[in-house]
Amino acid sequence: MTAVGRARWEQHFASGHGFRRADELELRRLTEAAPPHPGARALDVGCGLGAYAAALAGLGYRTLAVDRADAAVAATRDRYADAEPRLQVQRLDFEDAAAVAAALPSAAFDLITMRLVLAFMADKPTVAQRVRDLLAPGGAWVVTTPLASNLPEARRHIGLTREDIGILTEEWPEGRWYDLDGALRCFVLRTGTRP
Ligand SMILES: C[S@@+](CC[C@H](N)C(=O)[O-])C[C@H]1O[C@@H](n2cnc3c(N)ncnc32)[C@H](O)[C@@H]1O
């Protein structure tokens, strides 16, 4: 895995670049996989320019969007100011255990999304455990990603390897996946059902 540092993302945003936007099909599949219920809370990790987090808020989730890049947080706040208070934005490095523990309550989120993000995180088993700690009973972790095996060699670092997928999918009572346009795969992993 090639680490893509924070400075590189800051540079990406500063040069006005965005990312592939979620289309109607992607959002429809998401609501089928993780239907929002009244009061449902979502956490979008690595929100980038905020379009996906804003879409989650639009679907009815009380959404917290976090990103470790200042430029991403600023852009999301600026672009989606009218979505507050349903959409909140905060700077947070999800790989920083102490920062996550200080900022986020345990067992509080019904949905945690990582869209085009997990491949860039170094310690995936720790990230997966952190997600389990933050999810409420019955909550879902939705990971949307390219697969490394479908990418040209120079871009494989932006996708998940077979080994990564093994790590991602183990230790969940329920899991499934589906494919989206643009060679993206979406994994839906669920904690035990609500009591
Ligand atoms: C390829 S972009 C995807 C943005 C957005 N999810 C989307 O689909 O448009 C990856 C984002 O993840 C963020 N990111 C990477 N590692 C992170 C971490 N450890 N904690 C929080 N954000 C992170 C980057 O700053 C960047 O905004």
The ligand as a MOL file (V3000), in Angstrom:
LIG
                    3D

  0  0  0     0  0            999 V3000
M  V30 BEGIN CTAB
M  V30 COUNTS 27 29 0 0 0
M  V30 BEGIN ATOM
M  V30 1 C -10.3690 9.9060 -2.4280 0
M  V30 2 S -10.9640 11.0090 -1.2100 0 CHG=1
M  V30 3 C -12.6760 10.5300 -1.0990 0
M  V30 4 C -13.5730 11.6420 -0.6280 0
M  V30 5 C -15.0490 11.2900 -0.4910 0
M  V30 6 N -15.2880 10.1970 0.4310 0
M  V30 7 C -15.6910 10.9840 -1.8200 0
M  V30 8 O -16.1120 9.8490 -2.0670 0
M  V30 9 O -15.7630 11.9280 -2.6570 0 CHG=-1
M  V30 10 C -10.2420 10.4050 0.3000 0
M  V30 11 C -10.4780 11.3330 1.4830 0
M  V30 12 O -10.1410 10.6150 2.6750 0
M  V30 13 C -9.4900 11.5090 3.5610 0
M  V30 14 N -8.7160 10.6990 4.5030 0
M  V30 15 C -7.6760 9.8710 4.2160 0
M  V30 16 N -7.2190 9.3100 5.3470 0
M  V30 17 C -7.9820 9.7800 6.3630 0
M  V30 18 C -7.9990 9.5690 7.7680 0
M  V30 19 N -7.1050 8.7830 8.3650 0
M  V30 20 N -8.9370 10.1930 8.5110 0
M  V30 21 C -9.8450 11.0150 7.9200 0
M  V30 22 N -9.8590 11.2830 6.6020 0
M  V30 23 C -8.9560 10.6560 5.8260 0
M  V30 24 C -8.6570 12.4050 2.6450 0
M  V30 25 O -8.2920 13.6070 3.2650 0
M  V30 26 C -9.6230 12.5990 1.4840 0
M  V30 27 O -10.4730 13.6980 1.6860 0
M  V30 END ATOM
M  V30 BEGIN BOND
M  V30 1 1 1 2
M  V30 2 1 2 3
M  V30 3 1 2 10
M  V30 4 1 3 4
M  V30 5 1 4 5
M  V30 6 1 5 6
M  V30 7 1 5 7
M  V30 8 2 7 8
M  V30 9 1 7 9
M  V30 10 1 10 11
M  V30 11 1 11 12
M  V30 12 1 11 26
M  V30 13 1 12 13
M  V30 14 1 13 14
M  V30 15 1 13 24
M  V30 16 1 14 15
M  V30 17 1 14 23
M  V30 18 2 15 16
M  V30 19 1 16 17
M  V30 20 1 17 18
M  V30 21 2 17 23
M  V30 22 1 18 19
M  V30 23 2 18 20
M  V30 24 1 20 21
M  V30 25 2 21 22
M  V30 26 1 22 23
M  V30 27 1 24 25
M  V30 28 1 24 26
M  V30 29 1 26 27
M  V30 END BOND
M  V30 END CTAB
M  END
